Amino acid sequence: MRSNRIRTTVLAATAVLAALSLTACGGDDGTDAKTPAASVQATDDTSTATPDKDSTAPTDAEPASDTTKPAEKHATKPAEKPAESAGQPAARPKPQPKPKSPVTCTGANTKVTVTKVTRPVNHLLLTVTNTGDRTCYAYHAPMLRFDGAQAVFRVLQDSKPQAVVTLDPGESAYAGIGLTGEPNGRKPYPSKHLGVTFADRNDGPINSASTELTLPAGTYWDDNGFVTYWQSEMSDALVY
């Protein structure tokens, strides 16, 4: 048994020495002793070729990068200009009319009324309303004549306002009429009509536009009566 094992060992060693000898011989004659596996690795396999580093073309595995800036992605379409962008000229604003200059209040551009008041006693109220389309100035005091009397009624100077009364269209001014004053021994005059003349800036009469009014029934006046300047407030006209 032992002799057989020794024999087997000797034969295996002999085979190894023979193989080494053949390998040494092959190297001497210049032949390539590479194994088939090495030959397979040396074959031209394009599937494992490394892509060109300079190439920027996207592959199926990696999609092309989106270089669009965020601001460009969300940019909205600019609003279209009105008619001007469509080739039509923009509408020009209509010119505003210049305000009309004020005029003097007269019988032609106003309405005048006369009414009887309960307080103070023996008083009438004269009201003038601007019926025109321009502002008007009610200068000084109205010039009054009862039933065609020769003299105008006395004006109460203490009632002169600080400024000229200005009436816009539709606005009114007032004048108080005190029919009688301190008794003078004369009997008051009855009257049915009252002539009203407006004054100009210089306190001259504007006779071309006088107004005649019908007085309340039972109107009497005397030489001590008076009329106030035009006032903006009714209460100011009846305070005297």
C-alpha positions as CSV (number, residue, x, y, z in Angstrom):
1,M,0.0,0.0,0.0
2,R,2.7,2.4,0.9
3,S,4.7,1.6,-2.2
4,N,1.7,2.4,-4.3
5,R,1.3,5.9,-2.7
6,I,4.9,6.7,-3.3
7,R,4.6,5.6,-7.0
8,T,1.5,7.8,-7.5
9,T,3.2,10.8,-6.0
10,V,6.3,10.3,-8.2
11,L,4.1,10.1,-11.3
12,A,2.3,13.3,-10.4
13,A,5.5,15.2,-9.9
14,T,6.8,13.9,-13.2
15,A,3.7,15.3,-15.0
16,V,4.1,18.7,-13.4
17,L,7.8,18.9,-14.5
18,A,6.8,17.9,-18.0
19,A,4.2,20.7,-18.2
20,L,6.7,23.3,-17.0
21,S,9.1,22.1,-19.6
22,L,6.6,22.6,-22.4
23,T,5.8,26.1,-21.1
24,A,9.4,27.1,-21.2
25,C,9.8,25.8,-24.7
26,G,6.8,27.8,-25.9
27,G,8.3,31.1,-24.6
28,D,11.5,30.5,-26.4
29,D,10.1,30.3,-29.9
30,G,8.1,33.6,-29.5
31,T,4.6,32.2,-29.5
32,D,1.9,33.9,-27.3
33,A,0.9,31.6,-24.5
34,K,-2.1,33.6,-23.5
35,T,-5.2,31.7,-22.5
36,P,-8.4,31.7,-24.5
37,A,-9.9,33.9,-21.8
38,A,-7.3,36.6,-22.4
39,S,-8.1,36.4,-26.1
40,V,-11.7,37.0,-25.5
41,Q,-10.9,40.1,-23.5
42,A,-8.8,41.5,-26.4
43,T,-11.7,41.3,-28.9
44,D,-13.3,44.5,-30.2
45,D,-16.4,44.9,-28.1
46,T,-18.1,48.2,-28.9
47,S,-20.7,47.7,-26.3
48,T,-18.1,48.3,-23.6
49,A,-16.3,51.2,-25.3
50,T,-16.1,54.4,-23.2
51,P,-18.0,57.3,-24.8
52,D,-16.2,60.4,-25.9
53,K,-15.9,62.9,-22.9
54,D,-16.5,65.8,-25.2
55,S,-19.8,64.5,-26.6
56,T,-22.9,66.3,-25.3
57,A,-25.6,64.3,-27.0
58,P,-28.1,62.8,-24.5
59,T,-28.4,59.1,-24.2
60,D,-31.5,57.0,-23.5
61,A,-30.5,56.5,-19.9
62,E,-29.9,60.2,-19.2
63,P,-32.4,62.8,-20.6
64,A,-31.2,66.1,-21.9
65,S,-30.9,68.7,-19.1
66,D,-33.5,71.6,-19.3
67,T,-31.6,74.8,-19.5
68,T,-34.7,77.0,-19.5
69,K,-34.5,79.6,-16.7
70,P,-37.3,79.6,-14.1
71,A,-38.3,83.1,-15.0
72,E,-38.7,82.1,-18.6
73,K,-40.8,79.1,-17.7
74,H,-43.3,81.1,-15.8
75,A,-43.3,84.2,-18.0
76,T,-46.8,85.3,-18.9
77,K,-47.9,86.7,-22.2
78,P,-47.8,90.5,-22.1
79,A,-51.2,92.1,-22.1
80,E,-52.2,93.5,-25.4
81,K,-52.4,97.3,-25.6
82,P,-55.8,98.8,-26.5
83,A,-56.6,100.2,-29.8
84,E,-53.2,101.8,-30.2
85,S,-51.4,98.4,-30.6
86,A,-53.9,97.4,-33.3
87,G,-53.0,100.3,-35.4
88,Q,-55.7,102.6,-34.2
89,P,-54.8,105.9,-32.5
90,A,-55.7,106.3,-28.9
91,A,-58.8,108.4,-28.2
92,R,-57.9,111.9,-27.0
93,P,-59.7,113.3,-23.9
94,K,-62.4,115.7,-24.8
95,P,-61.4,119.3,-23.9
96,Q,-63.2,120.6,-20.9
97,P,-65.2,123.8,-21.5
98,K,-63.7,126.8,-19.7
99,P,-65.8,128.0,-16.8
100,K,-68.0,131.0,-17.6
101,S,-67.1,134.2,-15.9
102,P,-69.5,135.5,-13.3
103,V,-72.0,138.2,-14.2
104,T,-74.2,140.7,-12.3
105,C,-77.5,139.5,-10.9
106,T,-80.4,141.2,-12.7
107,G,-84.1,140.6,-13.4
108,A,-83.1,138.7,-16.6
109,N,-81.1,135.9,-14.9
110,T,-82.9,135.6,-11.6
111,K,-86.3,135.0,-10.1
112,V,-87.5,137.4,-7.4
113,T,-90.4,136.7,-4.9
114,V,-91.8,138.7,-2.0
115,T,-93.6,137.1,1.0
116,K,-95.0,138.3,4.3
117,V,-93.4,137.0,7.5
118,T,-94.9,136.8,11.0
119,R,-91.7,137.8,12.8
120,P,-90.6,140.4,13.0
121,V,-93.9,142.2,12.6
122,N,-94.5,144.6,9.6
123,H,-91.8,142.9,7.6
124,L,-91.6,141.4,4.2
125,L,-88.9,139.0,2.8
126,L,-87.5,139.5,-0.6
127,T,-85.9,136.4,-2.2
128,V,-83.7,136.3,-5.3
129,T,-82.7,133.0,-7.0
130,N,-80.1,132.6,-9.7
131,T,-81.9,131.0,-12.7
132,G,-79.0,131.5,-15.2
133,D,-76.1,129.2,-16.1
134,R,-73.5,131.5,-14.6
135,T,-72.5,132.6,-11.2
136,C,-73.9,136.1,-10.5
137,Y,-73.1,138.8,-8.0
138,A,-75.9,140.4,-6.0
139,Y,-74.4,143.8,-5.5
140,H,-75.4,146.2,-2.7
141,A,-79.2,146.3,-1.9
142,P,-82.3,146.1,-4.1
143,M,-83.8,149.4,-5.2
144,L,-87.5,149.4,-4.3
145,R,-90.5,151.5,-5.3
146,F,-94.0,151.0,-4.0
147,D,-96.7,151.7,-6.5
148,G,-94.6,154.0,-8.6
149,A,-93.3,156.2,-5.8
150,Q,-90.9,158.9,-6.8
151,A,-88.2,158.0,-4.4
152,V,-86.6,154.6,-3.8
153,F,-87.1,153.0,-0.4
154,R,-84.4,153.7,2.1
155,V,-81.5,151.3,2.4
156,L,-80.3,150.3,5.9
157,Q,-76.6,150.9,5.8
158,D,-76.0,148.9,9.0
159,S,-76.9,145.7,7.2
160,K,-74.0,145.9,4.7
161,P,-72.3,142.5,4.6
162,Q,-68.5,142.0,4.7
163,A,-68.4,140.7,1.1
164,V,-70.5,140.8,-2.0
165,V,-73.1,138.0,-2.1
166,T,-72.3,135.4,-4.7
167,L,-74.9,133.1,-6.2
168,D,-74.1,130.0,-8.1
169,P,-76.9,128.7,-10.4
170,G,-79.9,127.7,-8.3
171,E,-78.7,129.5,-5.1
172,S,-80.7,132.3,-3.4
173,A,-80.1,135.5,-1.5
174,Y,-82.4,137.5,0.8
175,A,-83.3,141.1,1.7
176,G,-85.5,142.1,4.6
177,I,-88.1,144.9,4.2
178,G,-89.2,146.9,7.3
179,L,-92.4,148.4,6.2
180,T,-92.7,151.0,8.9
181,G,-90.5,152.7,11.4
182,E,-91.0,155.1,14.3
183,P,-94.5,156.8,14.1
184,N,-94.2,160.2,12.5
185,G,-97.8,161.3,12.7
186,R,-98.5,160.3,9.1
187,K,-100.8,157.6,8.0
188,P,-99.0,154.6,6.2
189,Y,-99.5,154.2,2.5
190,P,-101.3,151.1,1.1
191,S,-99.6,149.4,-1.8
192,K,-100.3,146.6,-4.2
193,H,-97.2,146.4,-6.3
194,L,-93.5,146.6,-5.8
195,G,-90.9,147.5,-8.3
196,V,-87.4,145.8,-7.8
197,T,-84.3,147.2,-9.6
198,F,-80.9,145.6,-9.2
199,A,-77.8,147.6,-8.6
200,D,-74.5,147.2,-10.5
201,R,-71.1,147.1,-9.1
202,N,-71.0,150.8,-8.6
203,D,-74.4,150.8,-6.9
204,G,-76.0,152.3,-10.0
205,P,-79.5,151.1,-11.1
206,I,-79.9,148.5,-13.8
207,N,-83.2,149.8,-15.2
208,S,-83.2,147.6,-18.2
209,A,-84.0,144.5,-16.1
210,S,-86.4,145.7,-13.4
211,T,-89.0,143.4,-11.9
212,E,-92.5,144.2,-10.7
213,L,-94.1,142.0,-8.0
214,T,-97.5,141.8,-6.5
215,L,-97.5,142.6,-2.8
216,P,-99.4,140.5,-0.2
217,A,-102.8,141.9,0.6
218,G,-103.0,144.5,3.3
219,T,-99.4,145.9,2.8
220,Y,-98.7,149.4,4.2
221,W,-95.5,151.3,4.4
222,D,-94.3,154.7,5.5
223,D,-91.2,156.9,5.0
224,N,-89.4,155.4,8.0
225,G,-89.3,152.0,6.4
226,F,-86.1,150.4,5.1
227,V,-84.7,147.5,3.0
228,T,-81.5,145.6,3.9
229,Y,-78.5,144.7,1.7
230,W,-78.6,141.3,0.0
231,Q,-77.7,138.6,2.5
232,S,-76.6,135.0,2.0
233,E,-78.8,133.8,5.0
234,M,-82.5,134.4,5.5
235,S,-81.9,134.9,9.3
236,D,-79.4,137.7,8.6
237,A,-82.0,139.5,6.4
238,L,-84.7,139.4,9.1
239,V,-82.6,140.3,12.1
240,Y,-83.2,144.1,11.7
